[in-house]
């Protein structure tokens, strides 16, 4: 067994305490080296596992130099740690002090939660944020992309930015919902103004109202601005025309000729054929396409020409016997 100078034993104990942050009372050279090797193995495995999460925490790539050095120090003979002390006695403590310890403190504290919440917020609200805008979005992305975001007060700033952006998104979503629901009420009024609505049975009125309420609930439940716009667009282009057609059809009263022969007319062996009412096609105004050659309206003359073309297209539908839904 080689004779290990007390100075080297003392220095290895110092490295152990600096790296693993725990006191060690072992003074026998071999026992100390054995304990040092066990601690190296344990820390290597811990840091290697963190390295597998680099997709979630890109800054974990900075653990690689420490992991590689720990790997080099694994499974050595006890005397090797003393004879090669100069290879790691400064580098290993410095790596831990400057990089490993700050990262581990970040991952084991509340800053990790802030980081994860911020990433989750950007992911879940990426489409809403495109409607909101603001320099806070890029500022937050820059902080999370910074390889040193685990240092200093970056996470405090990130938390503040998330709160600002979340408030902006919430207000924008609520404002849009209120606007669409108000517009929905306008369409409700238009449906009620259709000829024959007032004569509908309560059951049919309730059916119309249930459909409108269902659509309103879908808008109120939506959390994405694009979804709110899309749902209302589908209402305008599909649901509203269908509801209008239904009300119009229900309101049509078919008159069936009387089968009782008037007293002052001779009895005829044949009954005149019943004339079925002509089917009226209802065309949404949004689907009427005027014949207009230009793509842009650039002056008052263009506007007048377009209005005339649109008017002609509307009148053409009426001449076909169709009705127009606005």
TORDRENVEX-784924 format. One record per residue (C-alpha): y, z, x; residue number from 1; residue in three letters. Coordinates in Angstrom, 2 decimals. Layout:
Y,Z,X,NUM,ala
...
// end
This chain:
0.00,0.00,0.00,1,unk
3.29,-1.07,1.59,2,unk
5.92,1.54,2.22,3,unk
8.87,0.91,-0.13,4,unk
12.22,2.26,1.09,5,unk
13.83,4.79,-1.29,6,unk
16.97,2.63,-1.32,7,unk
15.04,-0.25,-2.93,8,unk
13.42,2.08,-5.46,9,unk
16.86,3.39,-6.39,10,unk
18.23,-0.14,-6.70,11,unk
15.36,-1.30,-8.96,12,unk
15.99,1.73,-11.18,13,unk
19.66,0.72,-11.42,14,unk
18.73,-2.84,-12.37,15,unk
16.32,-1.49,-14.97,16,unk
18.98,0.74,-16.54,17,unk
21.65,-1.98,-16.45,18,unk
19.41,-4.60,-18.08,19,unk
17.40,-2.55,-20.56,20,unk
20.01,0.12,-21.31,21,unk
17.68,3.08,-21.05,22,unk
17.24,5.71,-18.34,23,unk
14.07,5.77,-16.28,24,unk
12.85,8.88,-14.47,25,unk
10.02,7.24,-12.53,26,unk
10.45,7.58,-8.77,27,unk
7.06,6.33,-7.58,28,unk
7.40,2.71,-6.40,29,unk
4.31,1.21,-8.02,30,unk
4.74,2.99,-11.36,31,unk
8.38,1.95,-11.46,32,unk
7.53,-1.70,-10.74,33,unk
4.79,-1.63,-13.38,34,unk
7.21,-0.29,-15.99,35,unk
9.79,-2.86,-14.91,36,unk
7.24,-5.66,-15.39,37,unk
6.36,-4.40,-18.89,38,unk
10.02,-4.30,-19.84,39,unk
10.50,-7.84,-18.47,40,unk
7.60,-9.11,-20.63,41,unk
8.93,-7.43,-23.76,42,unk
12.48,-8.69,-23.31,43,unk
11.29,-12.21,-22.46,44,unk
9.27,-12.42,-25.68,45,unk
12.20,-11.12,-27.71,46,unk
14.69,-13.61,-26.30,47,unk
12.22,-16.50,-26.50,48,unk
11.84,-15.84,-30.24,49,unk
15.60,-15.88,-30.70,50,unk
15.69,-19.21,-28.87,51,unk
13.55,-20.71,-31.64,52,unk
16.41,-20.11,-34.10,53,unk
18.90,-22.28,-32.26,54,unk
19.22,-24.61,-35.28,55,unk
20.68,-21.75,-37.31,56,unk
22.62,-20.21,-34.42,57,unk
23.53,-22.96,-31.91,58,unk
25.01,-20.45,-29.47,59,unk
21.50,-19.06,-28.87,60,unk
21.06,-21.95,-26.44,61,unk
23.05,-19.77,-24.02,62,unk
20.05,-17.44,-23.79,63,unk
18.05,-20.09,-21.94,64,unk
19.10,-19.10,-18.37,65,unk
18.15,-15.48,-19.07,66,unk
14.81,-16.49,-20.61,67,unk
14.00,-18.68,-17.60,68,unk
14.86,-15.93,-15.13,69,unk
12.77,-13.39,-17.05,70,unk
9.87,-15.84,-17.03,71,unk
10.11,-16.09,-13.23,72,unk
9.96,-12.30,-12.99,73,unk
6.83,-11.93,-15.12,74,unk
3.42,-10.88,-13.82,75,unk
4.38,-10.21,-10.21,76,unk
2.71,-7.74,-7.89,77,unk
4.56,-4.45,-7.76,78,unk
5.70,-4.94,-4.16,79,unk
7.12,-8.39,-5.00,80,unk
9.91,-6.81,-7.07,81,unk
11.05,-4.88,-3.99,82,unk
10.68,-7.61,-1.39,83,unk
12.48,-10.13,-3.64,84,unk
15.02,-7.77,-5.12,85,unk
17.87,-9.89,-3.84,86,unk
16.81,-12.80,-6.09,87,unk
17.61,-10.99,-9.33,88,unk
19.37,-7.67,-8.69,89,unk
22.81,-9.20,-9.36,90,unk
22.06,-12.26,-11.47,91,unk
19.92,-10.52,-14.11,92,unk
22.39,-7.70,-14.94,93,unk
25.26,-10.21,-15.02,94,unk
23.42,-12.50,-17.45,95,unk
22.76,-9.57,-19.74,96,unk
26.26,-8.15,-19.53,97,unk
28.07,-11.44,-20.05,98,unk
25.77,-13.28,-22.45,99,unk
22.58,-11.60,-23.64,100,unk
24.04,-8.26,-24.71,101,unk
26.98,-9.76,-26.67,102,unk
24.62,-12.16,-28.46,103,unk
22.12,-9.43,-29.33,104,unk
24.92,-7.17,-30.56,105,unk
26.13,-10.04,-32.74,106,unk
22.68,-10.72,-34.19,107,unk
21.95,-7.06,-34.88,108,unk
25.31,-6.27,-36.47,109,unk
27.44,-7.25,-39.43,110,unk
28.91,-10.30,-37.71,111,unk
25.62,-12.13,-38.14,112,unk
25.92,-11.74,-41.92,113,unk
29.46,-13.12,-41.86,114,unk
28.28,-16.10,-39.81,115,unk
25.35,-16.81,-42.16,116,unk
27.53,-16.43,-45.26,117,unk
30.12,-18.82,-43.81,118,unk
27.50,-21.47,-43.03,119,unk
25.97,-21.05,-46.47,120,unk
29.40,-21.37,-48.09,121,unk
30.18,-24.61,-46.25,122,unk
26.78,-26.02,-47.18,123,unk
26.88,-25.07,-50.87,124,unk
30.55,-25.97,-51.37,125,unk
30.75,-29.08,-49.20,126,unk
31.41,-31.37,-52.18,127,unk
33.84,-29.00,-53.89,128,unk
35.74,-28.59,-50.63,129,unk
36.32,-32.34,-50.50,130,unk
38.41,-31.93,-53.67,131,unk
40.21,-28.82,-52.44,132,unk
41.30,-29.85,-48.95,133,unk
43.37,-27.72,-46.60,134,unk
43.36,-27.00,-42.88,135,unk
41.20,-23.92,-43.46,136,unk
38.09,-26.10,-43.81,137,unk
38.34,-27.57,-40.32,138,unk
39.34,-24.21,-38.86,139,unk
36.21,-22.60,-40.28,140,unk
33.97,-25.43,-39.07,141,unk
35.50,-25.19,-35.60,142,unk
34.82,-21.46,-35.38,143,unk
31.18,-21.85,-36.40,144,unk
30.71,-24.73,-33.96,145,unk
32.26,-22.78,-31.07,146,unk
29.56,-21.80,-28.56,147,unk
31.41,-18.52,-28.04,148,unk
31.84,-17.64,-31.70,149,unk
29.82,-14.45,-31.11,150,unk
32.62,-13.08,-28.95,151,unk
35.90,-11.46,-29.93,152,unk
37.18,-11.45,-33.51,153,unk
36.06,-14.97,-34.46,154,unk
33.95,-13.67,-37.35,155,unk
36.84,-11.69,-38.81,156,unk
38.84,-14.91,-38.90,157,unk
35.87,-16.78,-40.39,158,unk
35.54,-14.18,-43.15,159,unk
39.23,-14.53,-44.04,160,unk
38.94,-18.33,-44.14,161,unk
35.89,-18.17,-46.42,162,unk
37.76,-15.88,-48.80,163,unk
40.76,-18.24,-48.89,164,unk
38.59,-21.31,-49.49,165,unk
36.39,-19.58,-52.06,166,unk
39.50,-18.65,-54.04,167,unk
40.77,-22.23,-53.86,168,unk
37.45,-23.61,-55.07,169,unk
37.21,-21.07,-57.89,170,unk
40.72,-21.86,-59.14,171,unk
40.14,-25.62,-58.89,172,unk
36.83,-25.42,-60.77,173,unk
38.26,-23.18,-63.50,174,unk
41.33,-25.40,-63.94,175,unk
39.13,-28.47,-64.25,176,unk
36.86,-26.78,-66.78,177,unk
39.83,-25.73,-68.88,178,unk
41.23,-29.28,-68.79,179,unk
37.93,-30.88,-69.78,180,unk
37.28,-28.38,-72.56,181,unk
40.79,-28.98,-73.91,182,unk
40.07,-32.71,-73.82,183,unk
36.77,-32.07,-75.56,184,unk
38.68,-30.35,-78.36,185,unk
40.85,-33.47,-78.70,186,unk
37.73,-35.55,-79.18,187,unk
36.47,-32.99,-81.69,188,unk
39.64,-33.58,-83.68,189,unk
39.16,-37.35,-83.49,190,unk
35.63,-37.01,-84.82,191,unk
36.88,-34.92,-87.73,192,unk
39.43,-37.62,-88.55,193,unk
36.75,-40.27,-89.08,194,unk
36.63,-41.46,-92.67,195,unk
33.89,-39.66,-94.56,196,unk
33.72,-36.60,-92.29,197,unk
35.10,-34.28,-94.97,198,unk
32.36,-35.38,-97.36,199,unk
29.53,-34.56,-94.93,200,unk
27.10,-31.80,-95.82,201,unk
27.40,-28.49,-94.00,202,unk
24.10,-29.22,-92.28,203,unk
25.43,-32.45,-90.80,204,unk
28.74,-30.88,-89.78,205,unk
26.77,-28.10,-88.05,206,unk
24.67,-30.74,-86.28,207,unk
27.80,-32.39,-84.85,208,unk
29.23,-29.03,-83.81,209,unk
25.99,-27.99,-82.11,210,unk
26.06,-31.11,-79.97,211,unk
29.68,-30.52,-78.99,212,unk
28.99,-26.87,-78.20,213,unk
26.00,-27.85,-76.06,214,unk
28.16,-30.24,-74.04,215,unk
30.88,-27.59,-73.67,216,unk
28.31,-25.07,-72.42,217,unk
27.07,-27.56,-69.83,218,unk
30.61,-27.99,-68.55,219,unk
31.17,-24.22,-68.46,220,unk
27.92,-23.64,-66.53,221,unk
28.61,-26.32,-63.91,222,unk
29.65,-25.05,-60.48,223,unk
30.38,-28.38,-58.81,224,unk
33.58,-30.34,-59.48,225,unk
31.70,-33.63,-59.33,226,unk
29.19,-32.37,-61.91,227,unk
31.99,-31.37,-64.30,228,unk
33.64,-34.78,-63.97,229,unk
30.32,-36.58,-64.34,230,unk
29.31,-34.61,-67.43,231,unk
32.60,-35.27,-69.17,232,unk
32.47,-38.93,-68.20,233,unk
29.02,-39.20,-69.80,234,unk
30.41,-37.52,-72.91,235,unk
33.23,-40.06,-73.15,236,unk
31.05,-43.11,-72.55,237,unk
27.88,-42.08,-74.38,238,unk
27.91,-38.84,-76.40,239,unk
31.24,-39.37,-78.13,240,unk
30.44,-42.92,-79.34,241,unk
27.03,-41.75,-80.56,242,unk
28.56,-38.86,-82.50,243,unk
31.19,-41.18,-83.99,244,unk
28.52,-43.70,-85.04,245,unk
26.51,-40.92,-86.65,246,unk
29.47,-39.64,-88.66,247,unk
30.40,-43.16,-89.73,248,unk
26.84,-43.93,-90.83,249,unk
26.53,-40.67,-92.73,250,unk
29.82,-41.35,-94.46,251,unk
28.74,-44.72,-95.84,252,unk
27.84,-44.44,-99.52,253,unk
25.56,-47.25,-100.57,254,unk
26.18,-48.29,-104.14,255,unk
22.97,-49.19,-105.93,256,unk
23.45,-51.45,-109.00,257,unk
22.65,-49.71,-112.30,258,unk
19.28,-50.53,-113.81,259,unk
20.58,-49.70,-117.35,260,unk
21.54,-52.89,-119.17,261,unk
24.97,-52.71,-120.89,262,unk
24.74,-52.95,-124.72,263,unk
27.10,-55.90,-124.97,264,unk
25.06,-58.08,-122.60,265,unk
21.79,-59.81,-123.30,266,unk
18.69,-58.41,-121.73,267,unk
17.67,-60.48,-118.75,268,unk
14.08,-60.58,-117.65,269,unk
15.22,-60.77,-114.05,270,unk
17.25,-58.29,-112.10,271,unk
19.90,-59.69,-109.81,272,unk
19.11,-59.08,-106.12,273,unk
20.81,-56.10,-104.53,274,unk
23.30,-57.19,-101.89,275,unk
22.93,-55.06,-98.80,276,unk
26.22,-54.05,-97.23,277,unk
27.05,-55.93,-94.08,278,unk
26.29,-53.97,-90.93,279,unk
29.46,-53.16,-89.03,280,unk
29.17,-52.90,-85.28,281,unk
31.39,-50.26,-83.70,282,unk
32.61,-51.16,-80.23,283,unk
34.18,-48.53,-77.93,284,unk
37.60,-49.69,-76.77,285,unk
36.63,-48.76,-73.21,286,unk
34.05,-51.56,-73.28,287,unk
36.48,-54.23,-74.42,288,unk
37.32,-56.41,-71.44,289,unk
40.43,-58.58,-71.72,290,unk
40.49,-61.95,-70.03,291,unk
43.00,-61.31,-67.31,292,unk
43.01,-63.12,-63.98,293,unk
44.83,-60.58,-61.79,294,unk
43.38,-57.48,-60.15,295,unk
46.68,-55.59,-59.87,296,unk
49.65,-54.99,-62.16,297,unk
52.69,-55.19,-59.91,298,unk
55.66,-55.65,-62.24,299,unk
56.72,-55.47,-65.89,300,unk
55.70,-59.06,-66.51,301,unk
52.16,-58.31,-65.33,302,unk
52.04,-55.33,-67.69,303,unk
53.20,-57.41,-70.66,304,unk
50.65,-60.12,-69.90,305,unk
47.86,-57.57,-69.59,306,unk
48.85,-55.85,-72.85,307,unk
48.80,-59.20,-74.65,308,unk
45.40,-60.06,-73.17,309,unk
44.02,-56.68,-74.18,310,unk
45.49,-57.03,-77.67,311,unk
43.84,-60.44,-78.02,312,unk
40.48,-58.98,-76.96,313,unk
40.79,-56.18,-79.53,314,unk
41.72,-58.59,-82.32,315,unk
38.79,-60.79,-81.38,316,unk
36.44,-57.88,-81.99,317,unk
38.00,-57.21,-85.39,318,unk
37.68,-60.89,-86.30,319,unk
33.96,-60.61,-85.60,320,unk
33.81,-57.90,-88.24,321,unk
33.41,-55.11,-85.71,322,unk
35.27,-51.81,-85.74,323,unk
36.83,-50.27,-82.64,324,unk
36.23,-46.75,-81.39,325,unk
39.08,-45.15,-79.43,326,unk
// end
